[in-house]
């Protein structure tokens, strides 16, 4: 096969495979090559054609199967062979998923592509834990930040004085930096009694939630037992979990 193929940059959603979009599932089934990340469910990978080439390029903290630059080239290489490539990423490809870098490389090479948005963990994971990121009487806005400092970006990734003012603050990839994150928010005027939730493996069967305050969450013994991926939610909306933890209610009914 020769000529330029086509690339789908697809978001797989927050973890529960049923939360992928219809278009996202179509893109998996259309793929000659499926290039997928660590947090993508095996149930979604199994939807690929039995003839598709399956390439795992997952990353964990400090353990990368492949550098991002090499992933960019891998996607482009298969497309330039005339193949249909689906790059399947956890969450949404443009929310801390580095999909913008992958798309930029394809655009540079003239490879046609489609962005298939996914349901981001920044809204879905809190929702599954019974926490609305906005609420008419508690939070009219929310902000999403990364818990990692950026490589190649001048200055810090996060303006903590700005982040401390967010009505609801969602932090992705921040578990290892939790003491630093809470400390910087407190240093920038965030109230020590502000509720905070740590949600491990949100929307999946392995979900665990630890709730506390900015002042005490880092020292909570339950926090030490959590493992990535963890979504951090900070703000008064966290207190609504006591009433809205629908998955607990569902478990009692079933």
C-alpha positions as CSV (number, residue, x, y, z in Angstrom):
1,X,0.0,0.0,0.0
2,X,1.4,3.4,-0.9
3,X,0.4,7.1,-0.4
4,X,-0.8,8.9,2.7
5,X,-3.1,7.1,5.0
6,X,-5.3,8.6,7.7
7,X,-5.0,9.1,11.4
8,X,-7.7,9.3,14.1
9,X,-6.5,10.9,17.3
10,X,-9.1,9.4,19.6
11,X,-9.9,9.9,23.3
12,X,-10.8,6.7,25.1
13,X,-12.6,8.4,28.0
14,X,-11.8,8.2,31.7
15,X,-11.5,4.5,32.2
16,X,-14.9,2.8,32.0
17,X,-14.9,1.4,28.4
18,X,-18.6,2.1,28.1
19,X,-17.8,5.8,28.2
20,X,-16.1,5.9,24.8
21,X,-18.0,7.9,22.2
22,X,-19.7,6.2,19.2
23,X,-17.2,7.9,16.9
24,X,-14.3,6.7,19.1
25,X,-15.4,3.1,18.9
26,X,-15.8,3.4,15.1
27,X,-12.2,4.7,14.8
28,X,-10.9,1.7,16.7
29,X,-12.8,-0.7,14.4
30,X,-11.6,1.1,11.3
31,X,-7.9,0.9,12.3
32,X,-5.2,-1.0,10.4
33,X,-2.9,0.1,13.2
34,X,-4.0,0.8,16.8
35,X,-1.4,2.7,18.9
36,X,-2.6,2.9,22.5
37,X,-1.7,4.1,26.0
38,X,-1.4,2.6,29.4
39,X,-4.8,3.8,30.7
40,X,-6.8,2.4,27.7
41,X,-9.1,-0.5,28.7
42,X,-8.3,-3.9,27.2
43,X,-12.0,-4.1,26.3
44,X,-11.5,-1.3,23.9
45,X,-8.3,-2.7,22.4
46,X,-10.2,-6.0,21.8
47,X,-12.6,-4.0,19.5
48,X,-9.9,-3.6,16.9
49,X,-9.9,-5.8,13.8
50,X,-8.2,-9.1,14.2
51,X,-5.9,-8.1,11.4
52,X,-4.9,-4.8,13.0
53,X,-1.4,-4.1,14.2
54,X,-1.5,-3.4,18.0
55,X,1.2,-1.2,19.3
56,X,1.4,-0.4,23.0
57,X,3.2,2.9,23.8
58,X,2.1,3.4,27.4
59,X,3.8,5.7,29.9
60,X,3.9,5.5,33.7
61,X,5.8,7.9,36.0
62,X,9.5,7.4,35.3
63,X,8.8,4.4,33.0
64,X,8.1,5.3,29.3
65,X,7.8,2.6,26.7
66,X,8.7,5.1,24.1
67,X,9.6,8.8,24.0
68,X,6.9,11.2,22.8
69,X,8.9,12.2,19.8
70,X,9.2,8.6,18.8
71,X,5.5,8.1,19.2
72,X,4.9,11.0,16.9
73,X,7.2,9.5,14.3
74,X,5.6,6.0,14.7
75,X,2.1,7.4,14.0
76,X,3.4,9.3,11.0
77,X,5.4,6.3,9.7
78,X,2.4,4.0,9.6
79,X,0.1,6.7,8.0
80,X,2.7,7.4,5.4
81,X,2.6,3.8,4.4
82,X,-1.0,4.4,3.4
83,X,-2.6,2.8,6.5
84,X,-5.4,3.9,8.7
85,X,-4.0,4.6,12.2
86,X,-6.0,5.1,15.4
87,X,-4.0,6.7,18.2
88,X,-6.0,5.8,21.2
89,X,-5.4,7.9,24.3
90,X,-6.9,7.9,27.8
91,X,-9.4,10.8,28.4
92,X,-9.4,13.4,25.7
93,X,-6.4,13.8,23.3
94,X,-6.2,17.5,23.9
95,X,-6.5,17.6,27.7
96,X,-2.9,16.9,28.9
97,X,-2.8,14.1,26.4
98,X,-0.1,15.6,24.1
99,X,-2.4,15.1,21.2
100,X,-1.6,18.6,20.1
101,X,2.0,17.6,19.5
102,X,1.0,14.5,17.6
103,X,-1.5,16.5,15.4
104,X,1.2,19.2,14.8
105,X,3.6,16.6,13.4
106,X,0.9,15.1,11.2
107,X,0.0,18.6,9.9
108,X,3.7,19.3,9.2
109,X,3.9,16.1,7.1
110,X,0.6,16.7,5.3
111,X,-1.0,13.6,6.8
112,X,-4.8,13.9,7.0
113,X,-6.2,13.4,10.5
114,X,-9.4,13.7,12.6
115,X,-9.6,14.6,16.2
116,X,-12.1,12.3,18.1
117,X,-12.7,14.0,21.5
118,X,-13.0,11.8,24.5
119,X,-14.8,12.4,27.9
120,X,-12.0,13.9,30.0
121,X,-11.3,12.5,33.5
122,X,-11.4,16.1,34.8
123,X,-15.2,16.0,34.6
124,X,-16.1,12.3,34.5
125,X,-14.0,11.1,37.4
126,X,-15.5,13.6,39.9
127,X,-19.0,12.8,38.5
128,X,-18.6,9.1,39.1
129,X,-17.5,9.9,42.7
130,X,-20.5,12.1,43.3
131,X,-18.8,15.4,42.9
132,X,-20.1,18.0,40.5
133,X,-17.3,20.3,39.3
134,X,-19.8,23.2,39.1
135,X,-22.9,23.9,41.2
136,X,-25.2,26.9,41.1
137,X,-24.7,27.8,44.7
138,X,-21.1,26.6,45.2
139,X,-19.0,27.0,42.0
140,X,-19.8,28.8,38.8
141,X,-16.5,27.8,37.3
142,X,-13.7,25.2,37.5
143,X,-10.1,25.0,36.4
144,X,-8.0,22.1,35.3
145,X,-4.2,22.0,35.9
146,X,-1.4,19.5,35.6
147,X,0.4,18.1,38.6
148,X,3.6,17.8,36.5
149,X,6.0,20.6,35.8
150,X,6.5,21.0,32.0
151,X,9.7,20.1,30.3
152,X,10.8,22.7,27.7
153,X,8.4,25.4,29.0
154,X,10.0,28.5,30.5
155,X,8.9,29.1,34.1
156,X,6.5,26.9,36.1
157,X,3.6,25.1,34.5
158,X,1.1,26.5,37.0
159,X,0.5,30.0,38.2
160,X,-0.4,29.0,41.8
161,X,-1.7,32.4,42.8
162,X,-4.3,32.0,40.0
163,X,-5.0,28.4,40.8
164,X,-5.6,29.2,44.4
165,X,-8.5,31.4,43.4
166,X,-10.3,28.7,41.4
167,X,-13.8,27.9,42.8
168,X,-13.2,24.2,41.8
169,X,-9.7,23.1,41.0
170,X,-9.1,19.7,39.3
171,X,-5.5,18.5,39.3
172,X,-4.5,15.6,36.9
173,X,-1.3,13.6,37.4
174,X,-0.7,15.2,40.8
175,X,-0.5,12.4,43.3
176,X,3.3,12.3,43.7
177,X,3.4,16.1,44.1
178,X,0.5,16.3,46.5
179,X,2.4,17.8,49.4
180,X,3.8,20.4,47.0
181,X,0.4,21.2,45.5
182,X,-1.4,21.6,48.8
183,X,1.5,23.6,50.2
184,X,1.6,26.0,47.2
185,X,-2.2,26.5,47.4
186,X,-2.0,27.3,51.1
187,X,0.9,29.6,50.6
188,X,-1.2,31.5,48.0
189,X,-4.1,32.0,50.4
190,X,-6.3,29.0,49.9
191,X,-8.2,28.2,53.1
192,X,-6.8,25.3,55.0
193,X,-10.3,23.9,55.6
194,X,-11.0,23.6,51.9
195,X,-12.4,20.1,51.1
196,X,-10.3,17.9,48.8
197,X,-10.9,14.5,47.2
198,X,-8.4,12.1,45.8
199,X,-10.0,9.7,43.4
200,X,-8.0,6.7,42.3
201,X,-8.9,4.9,39.0
202,X,-12.1,6.8,38.7
203,X,-15.0,5.3,36.8
204,X,-13.5,1.8,37.0
205,X,-14.0,-1.1,39.3
206,X,-10.8,-0.1,41.1
207,X,-12.1,3.3,42.2
208,X,-11.1,4.5,45.6
209,X,-11.8,7.9,47.1
210,X,-10.1,9.6,50.0
211,X,-11.6,12.9,51.3
212,X,-10.1,15.5,53.6
213,X,-9.0,19.1,53.7
214,X,-6.0,20.9,52.3
215,X,-4.4,21.0,55.7
216,X,-4.6,17.2,56.4
217,X,-4.9,15.2,53.2
218,X,-1.2,14.7,52.6
219,X,-0.7,13.2,56.0
220,X,-3.8,10.9,55.8
221,X,-2.6,7.3,56.1
222,X,-5.2,6.3,53.4
223,X,-3.6,8.7,51.0
224,X,-0.3,6.7,51.2
225,X,-2.2,3.6,49.9
226,X,-3.3,5.3,46.7
227,X,-1.7,4.6,43.3
228,X,-1.8,6.5,40.0
229,X,-3.9,7.5,38.2
230,X,-5.5,9.8,40.8
231,X,-7.7,12.8,40.0
232,X,-7.6,15.5,42.7
233,X,-10.6,17.7,43.2
234,X,-10.4,20.8,45.5
235,X,-13.3,23.1,46.5
236,X,-16.6,23.2,48.3
237,X,-18.3,20.9,45.8
238,X,-16.4,18.0,47.3
239,X,-18.7,18.1,50.3
240,X,-21.6,17.2,48.0
241,X,-20.2,13.7,47.7
242,X,-21.9,12.7,51.0
243,X,-25.3,13.1,49.3
244,X,-24.4,12.4,45.6
245,X,-22.1,9.3,45.7
246,X,-24.5,7.5,43.4
247,X,-22.3,4.4,42.8
248,X,-22.5,3.6,46.5
249,X,-26.3,3.8,46.4
250,X,-26.3,1.7,43.2
251,X,-24.3,-1.0,45.0
252,X,-26.7,-1.1,47.9
253,X,-29.7,-1.5,45.5
254,X,-28.1,-4.3,43.3
